[in-house]
Amino acid sequence: MVTEGGGISCPLINLVVQMTQLNRHEQETLLAFPLLKDLPGLKSQDERDAFLLRLYESGFVCAFTNFVLHKMLEDHTFFPFGSEGVFIVMGGPNQGLIIRSFSPSPKTLEGTTILHSQSNDVSMVLVSKESISFTNYTYDYDTGLSVYENFKRQSLDEGALVRLDQGKLIRIQANRDVGDYSAITKSAVFLAVTTKTDCKYTFAFDKETRLPLQTIDATNHDTRIEYISRVFAALQFKEAVPEMLKLLSSSSASGRWRLARDILSLDNETGKEVIRDLAKNDFDDQVRSVAKRSLALLGLEVKHG
Amino acid sequence: MAKKIFQTGSEKISLDEFVDYVRHEVDFSDQESILEASGALHKLYNNRSFIANHINCTLRSNDLEKRNFYAGQAIILHSEKAFMVRAVAWLPESQNQTKKHFEKDINAYGLAHDHAFNLLTIGYHGSGYKTDFFEYDREKVSGHIGEKVEIRFLEKTQLGFGEILFMRESKDIHIQYPPEELSISLNLMSQSLSQSRNMEQFLFDVEKSTIVGYPHFGVSNSTSLIDLAGTIADENTLDLLQFLAIKHSDPRTRLHAFKALYRHLGESVIEETRKDTHRLVNEAAMRYEFKP
């Protein structure tokens, strides 16, 4: 078969190539459900949604659940991949195919019911039979502002009731939608596709006041970078500076600032250059502002031009 | 009781040498054998550059997230079927209001918990986290939320620089508090070995001597998938749930399988549940917890 791009496409070869890039769990899943091989190639949200509905209609969720239950029977130390209520089929929780279950038990933070924003765009199909409803709040995230400025100005709107029947698809948007699933019908099950976005943080909101409580790194990766940076600085491991400089481009706003401070403690001259660069060029105004203040404390000025 | 061990000496070894020693000399079914690894762990602690070197190499090879499903503070240095070597960074209490709760959650500060594994840990850097130790008797516990447990206070201590603590699997309960400064601990921990091994961990309220929950991983992953399966079950699912309810080694997994079956098969399941040999399961049937 000749593809549109002129290359030769063979489903088996594609499958083999794809397998080499997958972890063991994904390899086993793909062998059991070859139709999933199409997932990484889906470009648009519409394509992903159509794929999601096809999967749902094929009875995939029940088949996959049975597949995992069978693995649990074979190996009693095997735990489903993901975390409680989020079962990863392919990819990861931030980009991939997952099964989510919600039950009406609110998460609490020191007695407060908290609601979480999404770090990515999600399309979800309701799999369980009972129709459900939940409240969806929105907030007005301004991508031109820093995470701190956004944090200060955020509050949720009054919310709107969303009703869903079995087989219906809903899109939840990153940096906008906050679903309150705490009052959802018991044990609602969704099949969902999550799409990677550049959103580095999610916000936790107080349900009662609808005000933000805290920011949370959207992925373990960003949290880990901050910890690693601190560890290098604590151990005074100067050889790490080149790798820390590379991490500056992949970290969250607080991660970049953490790296800058720690690089400064390991290599004064390089650290000053990093802070100068952040003061002038960082796209987060809070990072620029903190960097400028630090330069002043260090007796340095922002270089212009 | 949970032990604090003091080692001296300046000999140092590499991570590979430590792993080789553990692989050949430590029997993870024997707590004395694990304790004997404290000498080797101290020699690894004397190696002041290996953690930073390891992380740096991991960054160079773009392997930062590979096989690491822990939150950001834990760095896996080595993992194989029987054991894991891990470094954990402990942050002092955050002054950043927008991240304070998040960082507290990550390090589980203030949360009384036990471990489903034996843990030998040494303070690698910093003044170390403070911790309160308690103990309980796993054999006397059925494991349901709200259950009263005899909890005995042992001591307040701190994982100081170069000090070693040993925490016993399903015996010691501890609460960690933030250190004064960033601290790093180096862990040797046993991993799941057999199907008969206990896999459950509990969260406790030590003042009320009560089990208050389970961590949101491990067995909880299994039980929430079983709950989900009960919602969308087909005939094959029911067969699998029946096998899990009778054969799985973990009682909470069996209990959730029985509960999922109850939704479809009704009262007959309760009779089967009563026959289970574990109190967590048969007492749930006695209490008729299956009723909606």
Chai-1 contact restraints between the chains, C-beta under 6 A:
chainA,res_idxA,chainB,res_idxB,connection_type,confidence,min_distance_angstrom,max_distance_angstrom,comment,restraint_id
A,C62,B,I232,contact,1.0,0.0,6.0,A-B,restraint_1
A,C62,B,D234,contact,1.0,0.0,6.0,A-B,restraint_2
A,T65,B,A229,contact,1.0,0.0,6.0,A-B,restraint_3
A,N66,B,N236,contact,1.0,0.0,6.0,A-B,restraint_4
A,N66,B,T237,contact,1.0,0.0,6.0,A-B,restraint_5
A,N66,B,L240,contact,1.0,0.0,6.0,A-B,restraint_6
A,L69,B,L240,contact,1.0,0.0,6.0,A-B,restraint_7
A,L73,B,F243,contact,1.0,0.0,6.0,A-B,restraint_8
A,H76,B,Q195,contact,1.0,0.0,6.0,A-B,restraint_9
A,H76,B,H248,contact,1.0,0.0,6.0,A-B,restraint_10
A,H76,B,S249,contact,1.0,0.0,6.0,A-B,restraint_11
A,T77,B,S192,contact,1.0,0.0,6.0,A-B,restraint_12
A,F79,B,G218,contact,1.0,0.0,6.0,A-B,restraint_13
A,F79,B,N221,contact,1.0,0.0,6.0,A-B,restraint_14
A,F79,B,S222,contact,1.0,0.0,6.0,A-B,restraint_15
A,P80,B,N221,contact,1.0,0.0,6.0,A-B,restraint_16
A,P80,B,L225,contact,1.0,0.0,6.0,A-B,restraint_17
A,E84,B,H216,contact,1.0,0.0,6.0,A-B,restraint_18
A,E84,B,S220,contact,1.0,0.0,6.0,A-B,restraint_19
A,E84,B,N221,contact,1.0,0.0,6.0,A-B,restraint_20
A,E84,B,S224,contact,1.0,0.0,6.0,A-B,restraint_21
A,G85,B,S224,contact,1.0,0.0,6.0,A-B,restraint_22
A,F87,B,L225,contact,1.0,0.0,6.0,A-B,restraint_23
A,S101,B,L228,contact,1.0,0.0,6.0,A-B,restraint_24
A,L109,B,H101,contact,1.0,0.0,6.0,A-B,restraint_25
A,V127,B,I232,contact,1.0,0.0,6.0,A-B,restraint_26
A,S128,B,T231,contact,1.0,0.0,6.0,A-B,restraint_27
A,F151,B,T98,contact,1.0,0.0,6.0,A-B,restraint_28
A,S187,B,T231,contact,1.0,0.0,6.0,A-B,restraint_29
A,V189,B,L228,contact,1.0,0.0,6.0,A-B,restraint_30
A,V189,B,T231,contact,1.0,0.0,6.0,A-B,restraint_31
A,V189,B,I232,contact,1.0,0.0,6.0,A-B,restraint_32
A,Q214,B,T98,contact,1.0,0.0,6.0,A-B,restraint_33
A,Q214,B,H101,contact,1.0,0.0,6.0,A-B,restraint_34
A,Q214,B,F102,contact,1.0,0.0,6.0,A-B,restraint_35
A,T215,B,T98,contact,1.0,0.0,6.0,A-B,restraint_36
A,I216,B,F102,contact,1.0,0.0,6.0,A-B,restraint_37
A,N220,B,A71,contact,1.0,0.0,6.0,A-B,restraint_38
A,N220,B,G72,contact,1.0,0.0,6.0,A-B,restraint_39
A,T223,B,G72,contact,1.0,0.0,6.0,A-B,restraint_40
A,R224,B,G72,contact,1.0,0.0,6.0,A-B,restraint_41
A,Y227,B,G72,contact,1.0,0.0,6.0,A-B,restraint_42
A,Y227,B,Q73,contact,1.0,0.0,6.0,A-B,restraint_43
A,Y227,B,A89,contact,1.0,0.0,6.0,A-B,restraint_44
A,I228,B,I55,contact,1.0,0.0,6.0,A-B,restraint_45
A,R230,B,L182,contact,1.0,0.0,6.0,A-B,restraint_46
A,V231,B,A89,contact,1.0,0.0,6.0,A-B,restraint_47
A,F232,B,A52,contact,1.0,0.0,6.0,A-B,restraint_48
A,A234,B,H125,contact,1.0,0.0,6.0,A-B,restraint_49
A,A234,B,L182,contact,1.0,0.0,6.0,A-B,restraint_50
A,L235,B,A52,contact,1.0,0.0,6.0,A-B,restraint_51
A,F237,B,A52,contact,1.0,0.0,6.0,A-B,restraint_52
A,A240,B,N56,contact,1.0,0.0,6.0,A-B,restraint_53
A,E243,B,N56,contact,1.0,0.0,6.0,A-B,restraint_54
A,E243,B,L59,contact,1.0,0.0,6.0,A-B,restraint_55
